[in-house]
Structures are given as structure tokens and as C-alpha cells.
Amino acid sequence: GFAAAFSTLSALTIGPAYVGYASFIHEPGSSARALNESDTPALQHLQDECHPAEWDHGGSPIEHPCSGVFVDGRLASVAGYEIWNGTIAHISIITHPDFRGRGYARDAVAHLATRALADGLLPQYRTLESNAPSIRVAQALGFSHYASSVAVRFSADGKTQSPPR
């Protein structure tokens, strides 16, 4: 309802979004590992294979802490985080379209969130509430729903835009 109330005034409304935090991660068996500069070509290939809007919402630059899962030499999934206010590890996740639904996102996020906790950071998982598979990843790993959020971007010219998918 909140998002609908702003629909005629906003340039873009995104949400509602699930926001979850974890102080412990239920880590599944994983082949995920930390990525480094030598993984840049694999990360670039993954970016090239994903829709640009998906990459904007879930991709990570190699400069951020990243964990990835490789399958037959291909980077199947990568999770990364950006540090907010020196305490929160804001996690993003993206999986190659050919490898979705196989648990690779869960493994990458588990590895990354465990690293964040070891570094004294609080892992934060945020995704659109309409993205049920992504919410299942968060729940399987032990993230607890903390809040829902809606982002509203206002336009000076009053024109509206379609939300990203």
C-alpha cells in the first residue's frame, strides 16, 4: 500500500524489500571460495552472461570481498558485500542463468557471510519480497527477517518509470 501511495508522485518505486540479518550462518556443504584479482576474467564473463539490471542489483566488483562457486571452470555464482558504517556487510548475490536453482547462491552467500562474521561484521541480506527463491536462500542460512523497506525516487519532471525486474 505504501508503494502504491507514491506511485503517481515518484519516478521510481522499488519494493517492498525483505531485509534480514544473521549472527550465525547455517553453512551448507560448499565448494565456495574467496575470490581474488586472478578471478577477474571469470567475474567479467559472469557479468556478460547476466542481464544488466540483474547485475546492477546482485553483482559485485572484485574490489569488494567476494565468494564464488565454480562449476567446470565457470563462475556459477558470486556473493559480495559492501561495508556500511563500518559494521554492516551488505550482501549481494547473482547466479549465472544456466546454474540457478542448484544451491550455488546459498553456498556463495554462506561462505561470504561466514567471512563477514569472522571479520566482526553483521551480515545483511536484502532482496525484493517478490523474489521468493532469494528469500529462501536467506531463510535457509539463518537470516532473520528484520524489516521491509520501500525505496522511492522522486523526479523533478514528474515522469514515472517502470521498476526494475
C-alpha angles and dihedrals in degrees: 000000000000092000091047091052090061097040095101094044102043134081089209135002119194122188163311090248131190113236117193137172133199133200091180130029124215093220114204123207103287146186090194119127139179114274124226139183092284088064092061095104091051091048091049090050090052090050091050091052095051128077110262093238090051090050091049090056101037111016126102134205117237088243089072121072104272137182122195144183119223122202118190090341094309124113101242100176137005132192122191138172139214118207114238120198091343092284112062125072101207102204127210126185136191131175128198109256091240092057104044122127095029101099097258093122090052091051094048093048092046092053093046096044090049088053090049092052091049088054091053095255129133111237114228122195118195128177138146112278087231089064098085096172091055092048089051088056090054094046094047090055096049103260111153121218105249104168148338120238138194123200118207122190115194124211125217090216095048094237118142128221133203114257118249116264 
